[in-house]
Amino acid sequence: MVKEKNPHAVALRKLAGSKPGLARTANLTPEQLSEIGRKGGLAGGRARAKKLTKTQRKESARKAAQARWAGKEKQK
């Protein structure tokens, strides 16, 4: 079985311009680091949602909606 490479690790290596396993974030600009973090966050959210049961997703969505509407009521 062929193990897939982590696309975020590959991107970090490419941006850092180093050999595999020796990526250094010191060579990256804040914009580059932000881009890498964003990619990881997007993938992490999908992975988390995939793990949740239907009931857990529903509860999470309900809490999020309540939080959004709570802010609207305070503004009035």
C-alpha positions in Angstrom: 0.0 0.0 0.0 1.4 3.4 -1.0 1.2 6.0 1.7 -0.1 9.3 0.5 2.0 12.4 1.3 0.6 15.0 3.5 -0.1 18.0 1.1 0.5 20.5 3.9 3.9 19.1 4.7 4.8 19.1 1.0 3.7 22.8 0.7 5.7 23.8 3.7 8.8 22.1 2.3 8.3 23.8 -1.1 7.9 27.2 0.5 10.8 26.7 2.8 13.0 25.5 -0.1 14.6 22.8 2.0 15.1 19.1 1.9 12.4 16.7 3.2 12.4 16.7 7.0 14.4 19.9 7.3 11.7 22.5 6.6 12.4 25.7 8.5 9.6 28.2 9.1 12.2 31.0 9.8 12.6 31.4 6.0 8.9 32.0 5.5 7.0 35.2 5.4 4.0 35.7 7.7 1.8 35.5 4.6 3.2 32.1 3.6 2.8 30.8 7.2 -0.8 32.1 7.2 -1.5 30.3 4.0 -0.2 27.0 5.3 -2.2 27.4 8.5 -5.4 28.1 6.6 -5.0 25.0 4.5 -4.5 22.9 7.6 -7.5 24.5 9.3 -9.8 23.8 6.3 -8.7 20.1 6.2 -9.0 19.8 10.0 -12.6 21.1 9.9 -13.6 18.5 7.3 -11.9 15.7 9.2 -13.7 16.7 12.4 -17.1 16.9 10.7 -16.5 13.5 9.3 -15.9 12.0 12.7 -19.0 13.5 14.3 -22.3 11.6 14.4 -25.5 13.2 13.0 -26.6 14.0 16.5 -23.3 15.7 17.4 -23.4 17.7 14.1 -26.9 18.8 14.8 -26.1 19.9 18.4 -23.0 21.8 17.1 -25.1 23.6 14.5 -27.8 24.5 17.1 -25.2 26.0 19.4 -23.6 28.0 16.6 -27.0 29.3 15.5 -27.8 30.3 19.1 -24.5 32.1 19.4 -25.1 34.0 16.1 -28.6 35.1 17.2 -27.6 36.0 20.7 -25.3 38.6 19.2 -28.2 40.0 17.1 -30.5 40.4 20.1 -27.8 42.4 22.0 -27.4 44.8 19.1 -31.0 45.9 19.1 
